[in-house]
Amino acid sequence: MTDDNGNVDKKANPFYSKVWEEEAWELTKDRWPELEKLFGRIEDSINKDRNKGTYVACKGILAGLAKMSSGVLLPTKKWKNRYGIG
């Protein structure tokens, strides 16, 4: 998530917030459907809703459940294997 100098890789997580990374809350099971709805969406459309978009996408990427590819949020193998969905 960061380079050798501690700078955040905004390509890997353009929704990043230091506060969201430092908080102890995980992406709860109640939020999984929200994350799943974001898969396949482009960054700009996700940024329109802070609570159900940006926050969920950020936490999903931090948890390794989602990744950005060419500006689109996609599920990772961890998402597919761990939760059997996606």
N, C-alpha and C positions, 0 to 999 in steps of 0.2 A: 504494500500500500504506500510505502514511502521509499525514497531513494536513500543513498548513503549519507546524505546531508540532513535527512529527516523531513524533506519536503514531500508533501502529499502528491501522489500521482493522480491528477485530475482526470486522466484518460481512463484509469482503472475504476475510479469512483467519482464521477462529476457531481454527485449529490453529497459529497463528504461534508461533515460538520464535526469539528473537534469535540464539541459538547456531546454529540450523539455517539462518538466513538468512546468517550471517557465514561459515559453513563453505564451503569451496571445492567440495565434492562436488555434482555435479549429480544429477538423477534419472536413474539409469542405465537402460539398455535392459532389464536384468533386473527392474527395478521397474515397468516399464510394465504388465505384467499385473496387478500388485497395485493400481495406480492405476485401471485399467479396472474392476476388481471393485468399486471404491468408488463408481463413478458411479451415481447414482440413490439413494444411501443418505443418510439423515439424519445430521446432525452427531453426535448422541448415539451412534449405532451405530458410527460411525467412531472416536470417542474411546475405545472399549473396548479397542482394540489399539494401543498406542503405536508399535511398530515397523512393522507392516504397515498401520496405519490412520492415526494422527495424523501421523507423520513423512512418509509417502508423500503424504497429502493436502496437507500444508503445502508440501512441495517441488513438488508438481504445480501448486499455485496460484502459488507464487513464480516458477515457470518459465513461467507463462501457459498451461499445458496444461489447467487445471481452474479452475472458478469456483463460488462458492456462490450459490444462488438460492433464496430462501425456505427456507433451512435445509437444502437438498439440494445435494450435490456433483455438478456437471455438467461434461461435456467442453466445451472451448472450440473455436472454429473452428481455432485453431492445432493442437490435438490431432488433429482430424479431417483437416485438410489435410496436416500434416506426417507423420503416421504412417498415414494412410489407414485408421484404425480408429475405433470409437466409434459 
